[in-house]
Amino acid sequence: MPKQQPEQQPEQQDQHFLQQAIELAINSATQQGGPFGAVIVKPEKIS
């Protein structure tokens, strides 16, 4: 389910979404996958 964020400054939103991608990459690397993570952000929420 997409996560919605409370209103934040654009830089804070970018940091949040970047952190989500990093967490996905770490998860993938620990599950025998490659160290890759990506999120698609549409109007201020992860799709």
PDB file with SEQRES, HELIX, SHEET and CRYST1 records, atoms N, CA, C and O in Angstrom:
SEQRES   1 A   47  MET PRO LYS GLN GLN PRO GLU GLN GLN PRO GLU GLN GLN          
SEQRES   2 A   47  ASP GLN HIS PHE LEU GLN GLN ALA ILE GLU LEU ALA ILE          
SEQRES   3 A   47  ASN SER ALA THR GLN GLN GLY GLY PRO PHE GLY ALA VAL          
SEQRES   4 A   47  ILE VAL LYS PRO GLU LYS ILE SER                              
HELIX    1 AA1 PRO A   10  THR A   30  1                                  21    
CRYST1    1.000    1.000    1.000  90.00  90.00  90.00 P 1           1          
ATOM      1  N   MET A   1       0.852  -1.167   0.000  1.00  0.00           N  
ATOM      2  CA  MET A   1       0.000   0.000   0.000  1.00  0.00           C  
ATOM      3  C   MET A   1       0.902   1.235   0.000  1.00  0.00           C  
ATOM      4  O   MET A   1       1.856   1.300   0.776  1.00  0.00           O  
ATOM      5  N   PRO A   2       0.612   2.216  -0.861  1.00  0.00           N  
ATOM      6  CA  PRO A   2       1.450   3.416  -0.896  1.00  0.00           C  
ATOM      7  C   PRO A   2       1.403   4.171   0.423  1.00  0.00           C  
ATOM      8  O   PRO A   2       0.371   4.241   1.091  1.00  0.00           O  
ATOM      9  N   LYS A   3       2.544   4.727   0.773  1.00  0.00           N  
ATOM     10  CA  LYS A   3       2.617   5.517   2.000  1.00  0.00           C  
ATOM     11  C   LYS A   3       2.398   6.982   1.658  1.00  0.00           C  
ATOM     12  O   LYS A   3       3.020   7.504   0.732  1.00  0.00           O  
ATOM     13  N   GLN A   4       1.524   7.645   2.394  1.00  0.00           N  
ATOM     14  CA  GLN A   4       1.346   9.073   2.216  1.00  0.00           C  
ATOM     15  C   GLN A   4       2.134   9.786   3.288  1.00  0.00           C  
ATOM     16  O   GLN A   4       2.232   9.315   4.421  1.00  0.00           O  
ATOM     17  N   GLN A   5       2.686  10.908   2.931  1.00  0.00           N  
ATOM     18  CA  GLN A   5       3.500  11.688   3.841  1.00  0.00           C  
ATOM     19  C   GLN A   5       2.754  12.945   4.266  1.00  0.00           C  
ATOM     20  O   GLN A   5       2.006  13.525   3.479  1.00  0.00           O  
ATOM     21  N   PRO A   6       2.956  13.361   5.506  1.00  0.00           N  
ATOM     22  CA  PRO A   6       2.427  14.665   5.894  1.00  0.00           C  
ATOM     23  C   PRO A   6       3.160  15.737   5.095  1.00  0.00           C  
ATOM     24  O   PRO A   6       4.249  15.499   4.574  1.00  0.00           O  
ATOM     25  N   GLU A   7       2.560  16.904   5.006  1.00  0.00           N  
ATOM     26  CA  GLU A   7       3.183  17.974   4.234  1.00  0.00           C  
ATOM     27  C   GLU A   7       4.557  18.296   4.785  1.00  0.00           C  
ATOM     28  O   GLU A   7       4.730  18.505   5.986  1.00  0.00           O  
ATOM     29  N   GLN A   8       5.536  18.333   3.883  1.00  0.00           N  
ATOM     30  CA  GLN A   8       6.919  18.605   4.242  1.00  0.00           C  
ATOM     31  C   GLN A   8       7.526  19.504   3.183  1.00  0.00           C  
ATOM     32  O   GLN A   8       6.935  19.739   2.129  1.00  0.00           O  
ATOM     33  N   GLN A   9       8.706  19.999   3.480  1.00  0.00           N  
ATOM     34  CA  GLN A   9       9.463  20.748   2.494  1.00  0.00           C  
ATOM     35  C   GLN A   9       9.909  19.772   1.405  1.00  0.00           C  
ATOM     36  O   GLN A   9      10.096  18.587   1.684  1.00  0.00           O  
ATOM     37  N   PRO A  10      10.082  20.250   0.166  1.00  0.00           N  
ATOM     38  CA  PRO A  10      10.503  19.347  -0.915  1.00  0.00           C  
ATOM     39  C   PRO A  10      11.766  18.550  -0.589  1.00  0.00           C  
ATOM     40  O   PRO A  10      11.850  17.369  -0.926  1.00  0.00           O  
ATOM     41  N   GLU A  11      12.736  19.170   0.054  1.00  0.00           N  
ATOM     42  CA  GLU A  11      13.973  18.464   0.389  1.00  0.00           C  
ATOM     43  C   GLU A  11      13.702  17.327   1.370  1.00  0.00           C  
ATOM     44  O   GLU A  11      14.305  16.259   1.262  1.00  0.00           O  
ATOM     45  N   GLN A  12      12.802  17.548   2.322  1.00  0.00           N  
ATOM     46  CA  GLN A  12      12.459  16.504   3.284  1.00  0.00           C  
ATOM     47  C   GLN A  12      11.736  15.358   2.585  1.00  0.00           C  
ATOM     48  O   GLN A  12      11.969  14.190   2.896  1.00  0.00           O  
ATOM     49  N   GLN A  13      10.863  15.692   1.646  1.00  0.00           N  
ATOM     50  CA  GLN A  13      10.159  14.654   0.891  1.00  0.00           C  
ATOM     51  C   GLN A  13      11.157  13.831   0.086  1.00  0.00           C  
ATOM     52  O   GLN A  13      11.081  12.603   0.060  1.00  0.00           O  
ATOM     53  N   ASP A  14      12.092  14.514  -0.572  1.00  0.00           N  
ATOM     54  CA  ASP A  14      13.109  13.804  -1.349  1.00  0.00           C  
ATOM     55  C   ASP A  14      13.895  12.854  -0.460  1.00  0.00           C  
ATOM     56  O   ASP A  14      14.152  11.713  -0.843  1.00  0.00           O  
ATOM     57  N   GLN A  15      14.275  13.316   0.720  1.00  0.00           N  
ATOM     58  CA  GLN A  15      15.031  12.480   1.651  1.00  0.00           C  
ATOM     59  C   GLN A  15      14.214  11.259   2.060  1.00  0.00           C  
ATOM     60  O   GLN A  15      14.740  10.149   2.135  1.00  0.00           O  
ATOM     61  N   HIS A  16      12.937  11.465   2.321  1.00  0.00           N  
ATOM     62  CA  HIS A  16      12.070  10.350   2.712  1.00  0.00           C  
ATOM     63  C   HIS A  16      12.008   9.306   1.599  1.00  0.00           C  
ATOM     64  O   HIS A  16      12.172   8.114   1.857  1.00  0.00           O  
ATOM     65  N   PHE A  17      11.775   9.745   0.372  1.00  0.00           N  
ATOM     66  CA  PHE A  17      11.650   8.813  -0.736  1.00  0.00           C  
ATOM     67  C   PHE A  17      12.986   8.137  -1.033  1.00  0.00           C  
ATOM     68  O   PHE A  17      13.013   6.954  -1.373  1.00  0.00           O  
ATOM     69  N   LEU A  18      14.080   8.861  -0.911  1.00  0.00           N  
ATOM     70  CA  LEU A  18      15.404   8.269  -1.089  1.00  0.00           C  
ATOM     71  C   LEU A  18      15.647   7.201  -0.031  1.00  0.00           C  
ATOM     72  O   LEU A  18      16.183   6.136  -0.337  1.00  0.00           O  
ATOM     73  N   GLN A  19      15.261   7.472   1.198  1.00  0.00           N  
ATOM     74  CA  GLN A  19      15.423   6.498   2.278  1.00  0.00           C  
ATOM     75  C   GLN A  19      14.619   5.231   1.991  1.00  0.00           C  
ATOM     76  O   GLN A  19      15.081   4.128   2.285  1.00  0.00           O  
ATOM     77  N   GLN A  20      13.432   5.377   1.424  1.00  0.00           N  
ATOM     78  CA  GLN A  20      12.627   4.205   1.071  1.00  0.00           C  
ATOM     79  C   GLN A  20      13.352   3.353   0.027  1.00  0.00           C  
ATOM     80  O   GLN A  20      13.368   2.126   0.133  1.00  0.00           O  
ATOM     81  N   ALA A  21      13.954   3.995  -0.981  1.00  0.00           N  
ATOM     82  CA  ALA A  21      14.696   3.258  -2.009  1.00  0.00           C  
ATOM     83  C   ALA A  21      15.912   2.561  -1.409  1.00  0.00           C  
ATOM     84  O   ALA A  21      16.222   1.429  -1.780  1.00  0.00           O  
ATOM     85  N   ILE A  22      16.600   3.224  -0.489  1.00  0.00           N  
ATOM     86  CA  ILE A  22      17.759   2.618   0.175  1.00  0.00           C  
ATOM     87  C   ILE A  22      17.330   1.388   0.966  1.00  0.00           C  
ATOM     88  O   ILE A  22      17.998   0.355   0.923  1.00  0.00           O  
ATOM     89  N   GLU A  23      16.232   1.497   1.679  1.00  0.00           N  
ATOM     90  CA  GLU A  23      15.735   0.350   2.448  1.00  0.00           C  
ATOM     91  C   GLU A  23      15.378  -0.818   1.532  1.00  0.00           C  
ATOM     92  O   GLU A  23      15.632  -1.973   1.875  1.00  0.00           O  
ATOM     93  N   LEU A  24      14.791  -0.529   0.372  1.00  0.00           N  
ATOM     94  CA  LEU A  24      14.491  -1.589  -0.592  1.00  0.00           C  
ATOM     95  C   LEU A  24      15.773  -2.255  -1.087  1.00  0.00           C  
ATOM     96  O   LEU A  24      15.828  -3.477  -1.225  1.00  0.00           O  
ATOM     97  N   ALA A  25      16.800  -1.450  -1.355  1.00  0.00           N  
ATOM     98  CA  ALA A  25      18.079  -1.992  -1.827  1.00  0.00           C  
ATOM     99  C   ALA A  25      18.719  -2.877  -0.768  1.00  0.00           C  
ATOM    100  O   ALA A  25      19.234  -3.949  -1.084  1.00  0.00           O  
ATOM    101  N   ILE A  26      18.691  -2.442   0.471  1.00  0.00           N  
ATOM    102  CA  ILE A  26      19.263  -3.241   1.564  1.00  0.00           C  
ATOM    103  C   ILE A  26      18.495  -4.548   1.696  1.00  0.00           C  
ATOM    104  O   ILE A  26      19.092  -5.616   1.833  1.00  0.00           O  
ATOM    105  N   ASN A  27      17.177  -4.459   1.654  1.00  0.00           N  
ATOM    106  CA  ASN A  27      16.340  -5.664   1.722  1.00  0.00           C  
ATOM    107  C   ASN A  27      16.678  -6.628   0.596  1.00  0.00           C  
ATOM    108  O   ASN A  27      16.835  -7.828   0.822  1.00  0.00           O  
ATOM    109  N   SER A  28      16.789  -6.107  -0.602  1.00  0.00           N  
ATOM    110  CA  SER A  28      17.092  -6.935  -1.761  1.00  0.00           C  
ATOM    111  C   SER A  28      18.458  -7.597  -1.618  1.00  0.00           C  
ATOM    112  O   SER A  28      18.601  -8.785  -1.907  1.00  0.00           O  
ATOM    113  N   ALA A  29      19.451  -6.851  -1.181  1.00  0.00           N  
ATOM    114  CA  ALA A  29      20.805  -7.389  -1.033  1.00  0.00           C  
ATOM    115  C   ALA A  29      20.854  -8.495   0.014  1.00  0.00           C  
ATOM    116  O   ALA A  29      21.611  -9.454  -0.135  1.00  0.00           O  
ATOM    117  N   THR A  30      20.067  -8.375   1.058  1.00  0.00           N  
ATOM    118  CA  THR A  30      20.080  -9.396   2.107  1.00  0.00           C  
ATOM    119  C   THR A  30      19.230 -10.611   1.743  1.00  0.00           C  
ATOM    120  O   THR A  30      19.297 -11.641   2.415  1.00  0.00           O  
ATOM    121  N   GLN A  31      18.439 -10.497   0.693  1.00  0.00           N  
ATOM    122  CA  GLN A  31      17.580 -11.609   0.250  1.00  0.00           C  
ATOM    123  C   GLN A  31      18.136 -12.268  -1.016  1.00  0.00           C  
ATOM    124  O   GLN A  31      17.375 -12.810  -1.818  1.00  0.00           O  
ATOM    125  N   GLN A  32      19.455 -12.223  -1.195  1.00  0.00           N  
ATOM    126  CA  GLN A  32      20.129 -12.845  -2.335  1.00  0.00           C  
ATOM    127  C   GLN A  32      19.863 -12.137  -3.663  1.00  0.00           C  
ATOM    128  O   GLN A  32      20.117 -12.712  -4.721  1.00  0.00           O  
ATOM    129  N   GLY A  33      19.368 -10.925  -3.630  1.00  0.00           N  
ATOM    130  CA  GLY A  33      19.186 -10.153  -4.852  1.00  0.00           C  
ATOM    131  C   GLY A  33      20.322  -9.155  -4.979  1.00  0.00           C  
ATOM    132  O   GLY A  33      21.264  -9.172  -4.186  1.00  0.00           O  
ATOM    133  N   GLY A  34      20.237  -8.305  -5.955  1.00  0.00           N  
ATOM    134  CA  GLY A  34      21.255  -7.267  -6.110  1.00  0.00           C  
ATOM    135  C   GLY A  34      20.937  -6.084  -5.224  1.00  0.00           C  
ATOM    136  O   GLY A  34      19.817  -5.949  -4.732  1.00  0.00           O  
ATOM    137  N   PRO A  35      21.927  -5.223  -5.020  1.00  0.00           N  
ATOM    138  CA  PRO A  35      21.715  -4.049  -4.167  1.00  0.00           C  
ATOM    139  C   PRO A  35      21.003  -2.923  -4.922  1.00  0.00           C  
ATOM    140  O   PRO A  35      21.555  -1.839  -5.113  1.00  0.00           O  
ATOM    141  N   PHE A  36      19.776  -3.199  -5.344  1.00  0.00           N  
ATOM    142  CA  PHE A  36      19.029  -2.231  -6.136  1.00  0.00           C  
ATOM    143  C   PHE A  36      17.709  -1.906  -5.448  1.00  0.00           C  
ATOM    144  O   PHE A  36      17.069  -2.781  -4.867  1.00  0.00           O  
ATOM    145  N   GLY A  37      17.316  -0.661  -5.520  1.00  0.00           N  
ATOM    146  CA  GLY A  37      16.037  -0.247  -4.971  1.00  0.00           C  
ATOM    147  C   GLY A  37      15.537   0.966  -5.724  1.00  0.00           C  
ATOM    148  O   GLY A  37      16.322   1.845  -6.080  1.00  0.00           O  
ATOM    149  N   ALA A  38      14.252   1.021  -5.968  1.00  0.00           N  
ATOM    150  CA  ALA A  38      13.666   2.161  -6.662  1.00  0.00           C  
ATOM    151  C   ALA A  38      12.246   2.365  -6.155  1.00  0.00           C  
ATOM    152  O   ALA A  38      11.560   1.412  -5.786  1.00  0.00           O  
ATOM    153  N   VAL A  39      11.828   3.592  -6.142  1.00  0.00           N  
ATOM    154  CA  VAL A  39      10.442   3.914  -5.827  1.00  0.00           C  
ATOM    155  C   VAL A  39       9.931   4.861  -6.904  1.00  0.00           C  
ATOM    156  O   VAL A  39      10.686   5.671  -7.441  1.00  0.00           O  
ATOM    157  N   ILE A  40       8.662   4.752  -7.209  1.00  0.00           N  
ATOM    158  CA  ILE A  40       8.019   5.666  -8.148  1.00  0.00           C  
ATOM    159  C   ILE A  40       7.143   6.580  -7.316  1.00  0.00           C  
ATOM    160  O   ILE A  40       6.277   6.125  -6.569  1.00  0.00           O  
ATOM    161  N   VAL A  41       7.377   7.870  -7.454  1.00  0.00           N  
ATOM    162  CA  VAL A  41       6.642   8.858  -6.669  1.00  0.00           C  
ATOM    163  C   VAL A  41       5.753   9.658  -7.605  1.00  0.00           C  
ATOM    164  O   VAL A  41       6.226  10.274  -8.560  1.00  0.00           O  
ATOM    165  N   LYS A  42       4.474   9.639  -7.317  1.00  0.00           N  
ATOM    166  CA  LYS A  42       3.504  10.432  -8.073  1.00  0.00           C  
ATOM    167  C   LYS A  42       2.778  11.290  -7.061  1.00  0.00           C  
ATOM    168  O   LYS A  42       2.484  10.837  -5.955  1.00  0.00           O  
ATOM    169  N   PRO A  43       2.488  12.517  -7.426  1.00  0.00           N  
ATOM    170  CA  PRO A  43       1.976  13.541  -6.525  1.00  0.00           C  
ATOM    171  C   PRO A  43       2.195  13.286  -5.035  1.00  0.00           C  
ATOM    172  O   PRO A  43       1.256  13.079  -4.267  1.00  0.00           O  
ATOM    173  N   GLU A  44       3.464  13.309  -4.664  1.00  0.00           N  
ATOM    174  CA  GLU A  44       3.875  13.286  -3.259  1.00  0.00           C  
ATOM    175  C   GLU A  44       3.571  11.995  -2.522  1.00  0.00           C  
ATOM    176  O   GLU A  44       3.478  12.005  -1.294  1.00  0.00           O  
ATOM    177  N   LYS A  45       3.412  10.880  -3.231  1.00  0.00           N  
ATOM    178  CA  LYS A  45       3.258   9.594  -2.554  1.00  0.00           C  
ATOM    179  C   LYS A  45       3.897   8.504  -3.405  1.00  0.00           C  
ATOM    180  O   LYS A  45       4.028   8.638  -4.622  1.00  0.00           O  
ATOM    181  N   ILE A  46       4.288   7.430  -2.743  1.00  0.00           N  
ATOM    182  CA  ILE A  46       4.895   6.306  -3.434  1.00  0.00           C  
ATOM    183  C   ILE A  46       3.790   5.493  -4.080  1.00  0.00           C  
ATOM    184  O   ILE A  46       2.813   5.122  -3.431  1.00  0.00           O  
ATOM    185  N   SER A  47       3.957   5.220  -5.374  1.00  0.00           N  
ATOM    186  CA  SER A  47       2.953   4.433  -6.115  1.00  0.00           C  
ATOM    187  C   SER A  47       3.306   2.972  -6.090  1.00  0.00           C  
ATOM    188  O   SER A  47       2.585   2.153  -6.658  1.00  0.00           O  
TER     189      SER A  47                                                      
END                                                                             
